[in-house]
Amino acid sequence: MTYTRTAKARFTVASWDEDVVVDLDGEEAGTTSGEAYYPRRGWTNARCGYSYTGDIEGTSVATSFIAYKPEGAPFVGFEHVTGSVDGHDGSFVLRATGWQDAGSVRANLEVVPGLGTGGLESLRGEGELEISGHSDDGYELVLRYDL
């Protein structure tokens, strides 16, 4: 789809909480990082908070299911963003489908029609997310959209 506007923003991870839903191989096969445990094969439920600056200003809460397997982890999720897009205040929901591995994340993002509020009630749009490695100053998000 073609959209007429583009919003560029940076986001940082404000919180992350991930719990195992299914572990197919048992804890001996999984990986522990700090207090977090990740199954070798199975899936988790991640609840995250993000902060946005730039053309998108605000905060969000996201819930994702991540399916871990040795070659990487596909995921699906929804993110509720509250704030503004190019000065239009309200909220909207993004649907993310993607893939992550030890050093990168790739995702397709779509604004879910019908879930916007305020000045973002009619927001429609999509974007792609590509992250490689860790960044202390956040990650770029580009959203192509119409209001």
Rosetta blueprint (number, residue, H / E / L):
1 M L
2 T L
3 Y L
4 T L
5 R E
6 T E
7 A E
8 K E
9 A E
10 R E
11 F E
12 T E
13 V E
14 A E
15 S E
16 W E
17 D E
18 E E
19 D E
20 V E
21 V E
22 V E
23 D E
24 L L
25 D L
26 G L
27 E L
28 E L
29 A L
30 G L
31 T E
32 T E
33 S E
34 G L
35 E L
36 A E
37 Y E
38 Y E
39 P L
40 R L
41 R L
42 G E
43 W E
44 T E
45 N E
46 A E
47 R E
48 C E
49 G E
50 Y E
51 S E
52 Y E
53 T E
54 G E
55 D L
56 I E
57 E E
58 G E
59 T E
60 S E
61 V E
62 A E
63 T E
64 S E
65 F E
66 I E
67 A E
68 Y E
69 K E
70 P L
71 E L
72 G E
73 A E
74 P E
75 F E
76 V E
77 G E
78 F E
79 E E
80 H E
81 V E
82 T E
83 G E
84 S E
85 V E
86 D L
87 G L
88 H E
89 D E
90 G E
91 S E
92 F E
93 V E
94 L E
95 R E
96 A E
97 T E
98 G E
99 W E
100 Q E
101 D L
102 A L
103 G L
104 S E
105 V E
106 R E
107 A E
108 N E
109 L E
110 E E
111 V E
112 V L
113 P L
114 G L
115 L L
116 G L
117 T E
118 G E
119 G L
120 L L
121 E L
122 S L
123 L L
124 R E
125 G E
126 E E
127 G E
128 E E
129 L E
130 E E
131 I E
132 S E
133 G L
134 H L
135 S L
136 D L
137 D L
138 G L
139 Y E
140 E E
141 L E
142 V E
143 L E
144 R E
145 Y E
146 D E
147 L L
